[in-house]
Amino acid sequence: MAHNNLGNLLKNVRKDYDAAETHYRKSIEHDPKNAYSYTAIGSILKKRKDYDGAEKMYRKAIELNPESPHAYWHLSRLLQDHKNDIPGAIKQMEEYVRLGNDGEQELERLRAKL
């Protein structure tokens, strides 16, 4: 948890994405099933425009914790904004909503885009 928390501080407050990624990866070394760290790394990779790497991280987070809504949200946004995969984005947003999150308007917008 310490590496996650430090990663959050570095990413969100200092905007030091390289150092934040280092701490998230250390967190994964200690707990390879830490879905949160994979999602956080995905967000950093997305900022760097490494969309394939970000997608891989989000999908790994979902694999490790299929009840993690943030990974579905971020993957949906990535697929629609950077991969032009609207059906894929819809599928991920449907999972986000299925988990009890408010995403109906986003889902309607995506379906209209299709």
C-alpha positions as a Markdown table, in Angstrom:
| # | Residue | x | y | z |
|---|---|---|---|---|
| 1 | Met | 0.0 | 0.0 | 0.0 |
| 2 | Ala | 2.9 | 2.4 | 0.7 |
| 3 | His | 4.0 | 2.2 | -2.9 |
| 4 | Asn | 0.5 | 2.8 | -4.1 |
| 5 | Asn | 0.0 | 5.8 | -1.9 |
| 6 | Leu | 3.4 | 7.3 | -2.9 |
| 7 | Gly | 2.5 | 6.7 | -6.5 |
| 8 | Asn | -0.8 | 8.5 | -6.0 |
| 9 | Leu | 1.0 | 11.4 | -4.4 |
| 10 | Leu | 3.6 | 11.6 | -7.2 |
| 11 | Lys | 1.0 | 11.3 | -10.0 |
| 12 | Asn | -1.8 | 13.5 | -8.7 |
| 13 | Val | 0.1 | 16.2 | -6.7 |
| 14 | Arg | 3.6 | 16.4 | -8.2 |
| 15 | Lys | 2.7 | 15.2 | -11.7 |
| 16 | Asp | 5.9 | 13.2 | -11.7 |
| 17 | Tyr | 4.6 | 10.3 | -13.8 |
| 18 | Asp | 7.9 | 8.5 | -14.1 |
| 19 | Ala | 8.4 | 8.3 | -10.4 |
| 20 | Ala | 4.7 | 7.4 | -9.9 |
| 21 | Glu | 5.0 | 4.5 | -12.4 |
| 22 | Thr | 8.1 | 3.2 | -10.6 |
| 23 | His | 6.2 | 3.0 | -7.3 |
| 24 | Tyr | 3.1 | 1.4 | -8.9 |
| 25 | Arg | 5.4 | -1.2 | -10.5 |
| 26 | Lys | 7.1 | -1.8 | -7.1 |
| 27 | Ser | 3.6 | -2.3 | -5.6 |
| 28 | Ile | 2.9 | -5.0 | -8.3 |
| 29 | Glu | 6.3 | -6.7 | -7.4 |
| 30 | His | 5.0 | -7.0 | -3.9 |
| 31 | Asp | 1.5 | -7.9 | -4.8 |
| 32 | Pro | 1.1 | -9.1 | -8.4 |
| 33 | Lys | -2.7 | -9.2 | -8.1 |
| 34 | Asn | -3.0 | -5.5 | -7.3 |
| 35 | Ala | -5.5 | -4.4 | -9.9 |
| 36 | Tyr | -5.4 | -0.8 | -8.7 |
| 37 | Ser | -1.7 | -0.4 | -9.7 |
| 38 | Tyr | -2.3 | -1.8 | -13.1 |
| 39 | Thr | -5.1 | 0.8 | -13.7 |
| 40 | Ala | -2.9 | 3.6 | -12.4 |
| 41 | Ile | -0.1 | 2.5 | -14.8 |
| 42 | Gly | -2.6 | 2.4 | -17.6 |
| 43 | Ser | -3.5 | 6.0 | -16.9 |
| 44 | Ile | 0.1 | 7.1 | -17.0 |
| 45 | Leu | 0.7 | 5.2 | -20.2 |
| 46 | Lys | -2.4 | 6.8 | -21.7 |
| 47 | Lys | -0.9 | 10.3 | -20.9 |
| 48 | Arg | 2.2 | 9.3 | -22.7 |
| 49 | Lys | 0.1 | 8.2 | -25.7 |
| 50 | Asp | 1.1 | 4.6 | -25.3 |
| 51 | Tyr | -2.4 | 3.5 | -26.0 |
| 52 | Asp | -1.6 | -0.2 | -26.6 |
| 53 | Gly | 0.3 | -0.3 | -23.3 |
| 54 | Ala | -2.5 | 1.4 | -21.5 |
| 55 | Glu | -5.1 | -1.0 | -22.9 |
| 56 | Lys | -3.0 | -3.9 | -21.8 |
| 57 | Met | -2.8 | -2.5 | -18.2 |
| 58 | Tyr | -6.5 | -1.9 | -18.0 |
| 59 | Arg | -7.3 | -5.3 | -19.3 |
| 60 | Lys | -4.9 | -6.9 | -16.7 |
| 61 | Ala | -6.7 | -4.9 | -14.0 |
| 62 | Ile | -10.0 | -6.2 | -15.1 |
| 63 | Glu | -8.7 | -9.8 | -15.3 |
| 64 | Leu | -7.4 | -9.5 | -11.7 |
| 65 | Asn | -10.5 | -7.8 | -10.3 |
| 66 | Pro | -13.6 | -8.0 | -12.5 |
| 67 | Glu | -15.5 | -6.0 | -10.0 |
| 68 | Ser | -13.2 | -2.9 | -10.4 |
| 69 | Pro | -15.3 | -0.2 | -12.0 |
| 70 | His | -12.4 | 2.2 | -12.7 |
| 71 | Ala | -10.6 | -0.1 | -15.0 |
| 72 | Tyr | -13.8 | -0.5 | -17.1 |
| 73 | Trp | -14.4 | 3.2 | -17.2 |
| 74 | His | -10.8 | 4.0 | -18.3 |
| 75 | Leu | -10.8 | 1.2 | -20.9 |
| 76 | Ser | -14.0 | 2.4 | -22.3 |
| 77 | Arg | -12.7 | 6.0 | -22.7 |
| 78 | Leu | -9.5 | 4.7 | -24.2 |
| 79 | Leu | -11.3 | 2.6 | -26.8 |
| 80 | Gln | -13.6 | 5.4 | -27.9 |
| 81 | Asp | -11.1 | 8.3 | -27.8 |
| 82 | His | -8.0 | 6.6 | -29.1 |
| 83 | Lys | -8.8 | 3.3 | -30.8 |
| 84 | Asn | -12.1 | 4.2 | -32.5 |
| 85 | Asp | -13.6 | 1.0 | -31.1 |
| 86 | Ile | -17.1 | 2.1 | -30.2 |
| 87 | Pro | -18.5 | -1.4 | -29.8 |
| 88 | Gly | -15.7 | -2.2 | -27.4 |
| 89 | Ala | -16.2 | 1.0 | -25.5 |
| 90 | Ile | -19.9 | 0.2 | -25.2 |
| 91 | Lys | -19.1 | -3.3 | -23.8 |
| 92 | Gln | -16.8 | -1.8 | -21.2 |
| 93 | Met | -19.3 | 0.9 | -20.2 |
| 94 | Glu | -22.0 | -1.7 | -19.9 |
| 95 | Glu | -19.8 | -3.5 | -17.4 |
| 96 | Tyr | -19.2 | -0.3 | -15.5 |
| 97 | Val | -23.0 | 0.3 | -15.3 |
| 98 | Arg | -23.6 | -3.4 | -14.3 |
| 99 | Leu | -21.4 | -2.8 | -11.3 |
| 100 | Gly | -23.8 | -0.2 | -10.1 |
| 101 | Asn | -22.1 | 2.9 | -11.3 |
| 102 | Asp | -23.8 | 5.9 | -13.0 |
| 103 | Gly | -22.9 | 5.7 | -16.6 |
| 104 | Glu | -26.2 | 5.5 | -18.4 |
| 105 | Gln | -25.8 | 8.9 | -20.1 |
| 106 | Glu | -22.3 | 7.9 | -21.3 |
| 107 | Leu | -23.7 | 4.6 | -22.5 |
| 108 | Glu | -26.5 | 6.3 | -24.4 |
| 109 | Arg | -24.0 | 8.7 | -26.0 |
| 110 | Leu | -21.8 | 5.8 | -27.1 |
| 111 | Arg | -24.8 | 3.9 | -28.6 |
| 112 | Ala | -25.8 | 7.0 | -30.5 |
| 113 | Lys | -22.3 | 7.3 | -31.8 |
| 114 | Leu | -22.5 | 3.7 | -33.1 |
